[in-house]
Amino acid sequence: MSTTLTPMLDTAALEERIALVACGERPGKTQGCDSCRRKGAILLNIASTGAAEAVAATICGTGNRPGCYDCRDKSVKIVRLYNGEAA
């Protein structure tokens, strides 16, 4: 089975956006915290596989266990962003 994912031209901008989503978007907030920005690259890599549960666990810091509901919602948005979907 083959999965076609949207190619991203500017991964640095996408990584920053993913870090912001992971940190918790709100009006006036323009970037994620230091911790979320450090996770940005790994979240981008995991999102490229479409594994929303793994993204949630990484955001939440739970390791192998599923993330909390808030982190699961964020992970779905991150995978959609990676795939170029409206989030």
N, C-alpha and C positions, 0 to 999 in steps of 0.2 A: 504494500500500500504506500502510495506516495502522497506527501503533503506539500502543497505549494504555498509558500509564505511570501508576503509582500517584501520586496527588497527595500532596504532603508539606505538612503544616500547619506544622511547626516546622523550617524549613530550617537555623536556627542550630545546633540540637542535632544534626541530621543531618550538617551540615558538620563539627562537632567530632568526631563518631563516625567519619566518613570520614577525617579527619586522623589519628586514632588508629590506624585500620586501616593507613593508608599508612605510618605511622611504625613500626609493628610492635607488635601487641598482645602483652602478657604480663601475668601476674598482678601486681597492685599498680600498674600503669601506668594513669593516669587521663586523660592527654591526650597529644597528639602534640607533638613538638618544635616550636620556632619555625618552622623551615623547612616542615614538613608542615602546620602550622596556616595558614601563608601560602598554601599550595597548596590548602587546603580548598575554597575557593569555586570554583576552576577545576576541581578534581576532581569537585565536585558537578555543575557544568555539563556536563562531559564524560560523567559517569555517566548524566545524564538522556537522553543519546542512545543509551546502550547500547553504546558503543564501548569495550569492555574493553581492546583493544590500545592505544588512545590514552591511556586511564587509566594503563596499565602504563608507557608511554613517559614520561608526565608524572611519575609517582612515581619512576621510575628516573633521570630526567633525561637520557634518551637522545635527546630530540627526536623525529625521525621514525622512528628505528629501534625495533624491538620492545624492550620491557623484559626484564630478566632473569626467570628462572623464579619467583623469590620475588615480584617485583613483578607478574608476570602473575597469580599466585595471589591477591595482595591486590586486584588490579583486578577480578577476578571477584567477590570478596566485596563490594567496594564497589558494583558494579552491582546485585548482589542486594539489598544494603541499601537502595539507592535505590528499587528496585522493591518493597520491603516484604517480601521473601522472608526466610525464616530463613537466616541465614548461618553 
